[in-house]
Amino acid sequence: MSPKNADRSRKHRKAVIALVVLACVLAPIAGTAIWINNQVTKTDRYTRTVKPLASDPDIQAVIAANVTRTLFENVDVRARASEALPPRAKFLAGPLANGLRTFTENTTQRFLDSPAFQRLWLELNTRAHHQLVKVLTGEGGRAIKTRNGQVVIDLAPVLARVQDRLQARGVNVFDRVPPGAIPTSFVLLDSKQLEQAQGGVRLLKAVAIGLPLLVLALIAAAIGLSGQRRRTLLQASLGIAASMAVLAILLILGRSVYLDQVAGPRLPHDAAAAFYDILVHYLRLGLRIVAAVALLVAAGAYLSGPSRLAVSIRGRLGSTPGASRAPATARGRWVAANKRPLRVGAVLLPLLILMLWSAPTVGVLIVLAVVALVLLLAIEAVGGRSAPPELPSATSPT
């Protein structure tokens, strides 16, 4: 190789490495951007995400305690009971107040366990979703608002339903308090870094469409420039899978930071953990799907290579009794001549189906992965074992 060609080859290798590294760095950011754009800022998907919160026992316990505390902070139940009791029975005011507090919390808990609360929770979150988006993008809202670095959701409708249930059971001690005068709020977020988070959300939402396309373009450019395209595809796939693992680790670390900053008297540790886990559920699912697809592509690239193990696997899958002695068929020669486009199609077809699937499950991913792997192995088994077409002899008989 001439010095000029060697220098060009080195530049190509450096460019390929740079493109692959950049794609792997941007891949987790692209995944997070898609999650924010599709799961957080879309009303139907957001309500689907937060729906399990309504039946989470830790969240229900916090709401029940919040509603009960709010009622008793605005009404001196013990003083009311003392006024209503005769002088000799005033000593019962304390036990009666404690008993009514337990009864109120149990009534609230029964309401939270009912289908009525499930529907109310979805209604509240559907109406509040636009305000939540404004909060995450740095603007204010009415149903969900920022206050002293907090994101709170108004629980007045829940309080009103509990008051109705208490009144139906003969408890009217809370009826004199106007519902609008009772400050009820359920703290979802409490972070001094909320402004920085808002800036990040705005940026990620803006690049949610272009950034994933850029990652794919970088990988395609790296493969196009590479002199060893199969190896580059293998390295890029393993790099993407590794970057998804890094994102999973960051989510674990972020969970610890979130709990340290948010967990407190009004939002206990277990409730805060439940909120975080449910909120990032689809992000975790998405990164697992991307990692699985990347590993699938890496497996296909490796099994189609010249390594001894790959050749052995292809040979075992493609061998049948007498296959080694059978002459090459026209179909086998055609597969051997068109291996590259067939490999691309075997990978792109399942990926296209995955992208068009509205809500792919783990089962769908497994099926598509198996289909792609079988197609790649079939291409190598059929095309790899086919003998090359016979060439005409250099001398022809006269």
C-alpha positions in Angstrom: 0.0 0.0 0.0 1.4 3.4 -1.0 2.0 6.0 1.8 -0.9 8.1 0.3 -3.3 5.2 0.5 -2.1 4.3 4.0 -2.7 7.8 5.2 -6.1 7.9 3.7 -6.9 4.5 5.4 -5.8 5.9 8.8 -8.0 8.9 8.3 -11.0 6.7 7.4 -10.4 4.6 10.5 -10.3 7.6 12.8 -13.4 9.0 11.2 -15.2 5.7 11.6 -14.2 5.5 15.3 -15.3 9.1 15.9 -18.7 8.5 14.2 -19.4 5.3 16.2 -18.3 7.0 19.5 -20.5 10.0 18.8 -23.5 7.8 18.0 -23.1 5.8 21.2 -22.8 9.0 23.2 -25.9 10.5 21.7 -28.0 7.3 21.8 -29.0 7.5 25.5 -29.9 11.2 25.0 -32.0 10.4 22.0 -33.8 7.7 24.0 -34.6 10.1 26.8 -35.8 12.7 24.3 -38.2 10.2 22.7 -39.5 9.3 26.2 -40.1 12.9 27.2 -41.7 13.7 23.8 -43.9 10.6 23.6 -44.7 9.6 27.2 -44.6 12.8 29.1 -45.9 15.4 26.7 -48.7 13.3 25.1 -51.9 13.3 27.1 -53.1 9.7 26.4 -49.7 8.2 27.1 -49.1 10.3 30.1 -52.4 9.2 31.7 -51.5 5.6 30.9 -48.2 6.1 32.6 -49.6 7.7 35.8 -52.7 5.5 36.0 -51.0 2.8 38.2 -50.3 5.6 40.8 -54.0 5.6 41.8 -53.8 2.0 43.0 -50.3 2.1 44.5 -50.6 1.6 48.3 -47.8 4.0 49.2 -49.4 6.8 47.1 -52.8 6.1 48.5 -51.4 6.2 52.1 -49.9 9.6 51.4 -53.1 11.0 49.9 -55.2 9.6 52.8 -52.9 11.2 55.3 -52.8 14.5 53.4 -56.6 14.7 53.2 -57.1 13.8 56.9 -54.4 16.2 58.1 -55.9 19.0 56.0 -59.4 18.5 57.5 -58.2 18.3 61.1 -55.8 21.3 60.7 -58.8 23.4 59.7 -61.3 22.1 62.2 -60.6 21.8 66.0 -62.5 18.6 66.3 -61.5 18.2 70.0 -62.9 21.6 70.9 -66.1 20.9 69.0 -66.5 17.6 70.8 -65.9 19.3 74.1 -68.5 21.9 73.4 -71.1 19.3 72.5 -70.5 17.0 75.5 -71.9 17.5 79.0 -69.5 18.7 81.6 -69.1 15.2 83.1 -68.2 13.7 79.7 -65.8 16.3 78.5 -62.9 13.9 79.2 -64.1 11.9 76.2 -63.4 14.8 73.8 -59.8 13.5 73.2 -60.7 9.9 72.5 -63.6 11.0 70.3 -61.4 13.2 68.2 -58.8 10.4 67.8 -61.5 8.0 66.9 -63.0 10.4 64.3 -59.5 10.9 62.9 -59.1 7.2 62.4 -62.6 7.0 60.9 -61.9 9.8 58.5 -58.7 8.3 57.3 -60.4 4.9 56.9 -63.2 6.5 54.9 -60.7 8.3 52.7 -58.8 5.0 52.2 -62.0 3.2 51.2 -62.7 6.0 48.6 -59.1 5.7 47.3 -59.7 1.9 46.8 -62.9 2.5 44.8 -63.3 2.7 41.1 -64.6 6.2 41.6 -61.2 7.4 42.6 -59.6 5.6 39.7 -61.8 7.6 37.3 -61.3 10.8 39.3 -57.5 10.3 39.2 -57.5 10.0 35.4 -59.8 13.0 35.1 -57.5 15.1 37.3 -54.4 14.1 35.4 -56.1 14.5 32.0 -57.2 18.1 32.9 -53.9 18.9 34.5 -51.6 17.4 31.8 -51.3 20.7 29.9 -50.3 22.5 33.1 -47.8 19.8 33.8 -46.2 20.3 30.4 -46.0 24.0 31.1 -44.3 23.2 34.4 -41.8 20.9 32.8 -41.1 23.5 30.1 -40.7 26.3 32.7 -44.2 27.9 32.6 -46.8 28.0 35.3 -50.2 26.3 35.6 -53.3 26.3 37.7 -54.1 22.7 38.5 -50.4 21.8 38.8 -48.0 24.6 39.8 -44.5 25.2 41.0 -44.1 26.8 44.4 -40.7 27.1 46.1 -39.2 24.5 43.8 -42.2 22.1 44.3 -44.6 20.6 41.8 -47.9 20.0 43.5 -51.3 18.6 42.3 -54.5 20.0 43.7 -56.5 17.4 45.7 -59.5 19.5 46.3 -61.8 17.2 44.3 -60.7 14.2 46.4 -61.3 16.2 49.5 -64.8 17.1 48.4 -65.7 13.5 47.7 -64.4 12.5 51.1 -66.5 15.2 52.7 -69.6 13.9 50.9 -68.9 10.4 52.2 -68.4 11.6 55.7 -71.6 13.6 55.6 -73.5 10.6 54.3 -72.3 8.7 57.4 -73.5 11.4 59.8 -70.1 13.2 60.2 -70.9 16.9 59.5 -68.2 18.6 61.7 -66.3 19.6 58.6 -69.2 21.1 56.7 -68.7 24.6 58.1 -65.3 25.0 56.3 -65.6 26.2 52.7 -63.8 23.7 50.4 -62.0 26.6 48.6 -60.5 27.7 51.9 -58.7 24.4 52.5 -55.2 24.3 50.9 -54.9 20.8 49.7 -51.9 19.7 47.6 -50.0 16.5 46.9 -46.3 17.2 46.3 -45.0 15.3 43.4 -41.6 17.0 43.0 -39.6 19.0 45.4 -36.3 19.9 43.9 -34.0 22.9 44.1 -32.7 22.0 40.7 -36.2 22.3 39.1 -35.1 25.2 36.8 -32.2 23.2 35.4 -34.5 20.2 34.8 -37.0 22.5 33.0 -34.2 23.6 30.7 -33.2 20.1 29.9 -36.8 19.1 29.2 -37.2 22.0 26.7 -34.0 21.0 24.9 -34.8 17.3 24.8 -38.3 17.9 23.5 -36.9 20.1 20.8 -34.5 17.4 19.5 -36.8 14.4 20.0 -37.3 13.8 16.3 -33.9 14.9 14.9 -31.6 13.3 17.4 -32.6 9.6 16.8 -32.3 10.2 13.1 -28.9 11.7 13.6 -27.7 8.6 15.6 -28.8 6.3 12.8 -27.2 8.6 10.2 -23.9 8.5 12.2 -23.9 4.7 12.3 -24.8 4.5 8.6 -21.9 6.9 7.7 -19.5 4.9 9.8 -20.4 1.7 8.1 -20.2 3.4 4.7 -16.7 4.8 5.4 -15.4 1.6 7.0 -13.3 -0.8 5.1 -14.6 -3.6 7.3 -18.3 -2.9 7.4 -19.3 -6.1 9.2 -16.9 -5.4 12.1 -18.0 -1.8 12.3 -21.6 -2.8 12.5 -20.7 -5.3 15.2 -18.8 -2.6 17.2 -21.5 0.0 16.7 -24.2 -2.4 17.9 -22.2 -3.4 21.0 -21.6 0.3 21.7 -25.3 1.1 21.5 -26.1 -1.7 23.9 -23.4 -0.5 26.3 -24.7 3.1 26.1 -28.2 1.7 27.1 -26.6 0.0 30.1 -25.0 3.3 31.1 -28.4 5.0 30.9 -29.9 2.3 33.1 -27.1 3.0 35.7 -27.8 6.7 35.5 -31.5 6.0 36.1 -30.5 4.1 39.3 -28.3 6.9 40.4 -30.9 9.5 39.5 -33.4 7.6 41.7 -31.2 7.9 44.7 -30.7 11.6 44.1 -34.4 12.1 43.6 -35.3 10.3 46.8 -32.7 12.3 48.8 -34.2 15.6 47.6 -37.9 14.8 47.5 -38.6 12.3 50.3 -39.8 14.0 53.5 -42.8 14.4 55.8 -45.3 15.2 53.1 -44.0 12.6 50.6 -42.5 9.6 52.4 -39.7 7.5 50.9 -41.8 4.6 49.7 -44.4 6.9 47.9 -41.6 8.9 46.3 -39.9 5.7 45.1 -43.2 4.5 43.7 -43.8 7.7 41.8 -40.3 7.6 40.3 -40.5 4.0 39.3 -43.8 4.3 37.6 -42.9 7.6 35.8 -39.7 6.1 34.3 -41.2 2.7 33.6 -41.5 3.2 29.8 -38.1 4.8 29.6 -36.6 1.6 31.2 -38.6 -0.5 28.9 -37.5 1.5 25.8 -33.8 1.2 26.7 -34.1 -2.5 27.2 -35.8 -2.9 23.8 -33.0 -0.8 22.1 -30.3 -2.8 23.9 -31.9 -6.1 22.8 -32.2 -5.0 19.2 -28.6 -3.8 19.2 -27.4 -7.1 20.7 -29.5 -8.9 18.0 -27.7 -7.0 15.2 -24.4 -7.6 16.9 -25.2 -11.4 17.0 -26.1 -11.3 13.3 -22.9 -9.5 12.4 -20.8 -11.9 14.4 -22.4 -15.1 13.1 -22.0 -13.9 9.5 -18.3 -13.4 10.1 -15.3 -15.6 9.3 -14.5 -16.6 12.9 -14.2 -20.4 13.6 -17.2 -20.4 16.0 -19.4 -18.5 13.5 -18.4 -20.8 10.7 -19.1 -23.8 12.9 -22.5 -22.6 13.9 -23.5 -21.9 10.3 -22.2 -25.3 9.3 -24.2 -27.1 11.9 -27.4 -25.2 11.2 -27.1 -25.6 7.4 -25.8 -29.1 7.3 -28.0 -32.1 6.3 -27.1 -35.7 5.4 -25.2 -35.7 2.2 -25.2 -31.9 2.0 -21.4 -31.6 1.6 -21.5 -33.9 -1.4 -24.5 -32.2 -3.0 -23.8 -29.8 -5.8 -24.5 -26.1 -5.4 -28.0 -25.1 -6.4 -29.1 -22.1 -8.4 -30.8 -20.7 -5.4 -27.7 -21.2 -3.2 -25.6 -19.4 -5.8 -28.1 -16.5 -5.9 -28.0 -16.2 -2.1 -24.2 -16.2 -2.1 -24.1 -13.5 -4.8 -26.6 -11.3 -2.9 -25.6 -11.8 0.7 -25.1 -8.2 1.5 -28.6 -6.8 0.6 -30.2 -9.9 2.1 -28.4 -9.3 5.4 -29.5 -5.7 5.4 -33.1 -6.8 4.7 -33.0 -9.4 7.4 -32.1 -6.7 10.0 -34.2 -3.8 8.6 -37.4 -5.8 8.2 -37.9 -6.6 11.9 -36.7 -3.1 12.8 -39.3 -1.6 10.5 -42.0 -3.7 12.0 -40.8 -2.7 15.5 -40.9 1.0 14.6 -44.4 0.8 13.1 -45.8 -1.2 16.1 -47.7 1.3 18.3 -46.9 -0.3 21.6 -44.5 -3.2 21.3 -44.3 -5.7 24.1 -41.4 -7.8 25.3 -43.1 -10.8 23.5 -43.2 -8.9 20.2 -39.5 -8.0 20.6 -38.5 -11.6 21.3 -40.4 -12.8 18.2 -38.9 -10.1 16.0 -35.4 -10.9 17.3 -35.8 -14.6 16.6 -37.1 -13.9 13.1 -34.1 -11.7 12.3 -31.6 -14.1 13.8 -33.2 -17.1 11.9 -33.1 -15.1 8.6 -29.4 -14.2 9.1 -28.5 -17.7 9.9 -30.5 -19.0 6.9 -28.7 -16.6 4.6 -25.3 -17.7 5.8 -26.2 -21.4 5.8 -27.6 -21.4 2.3 -25.2 -18.9 0.7 -22.1 -19.9 2.7 -22.2 -23.5 1.7 -22.9 -23.0 -1.9 -20.1 -23.6 -4.3 -19.1 -20.8 -6.5 -20.3 -21.0 -10.1 -18.0 -23.0 -12.4 -15.7 -21.0 -14.5 -15.1 -21.9 -18.2 -11.8 -23.6 -18.8 -8.9 -21.6 -20.1 -8.6 -23.9 -23.1 -11.5 -25.1 -25.0 -11.5 -28.4 -26.9 -11.1 -28.1 -30.6 
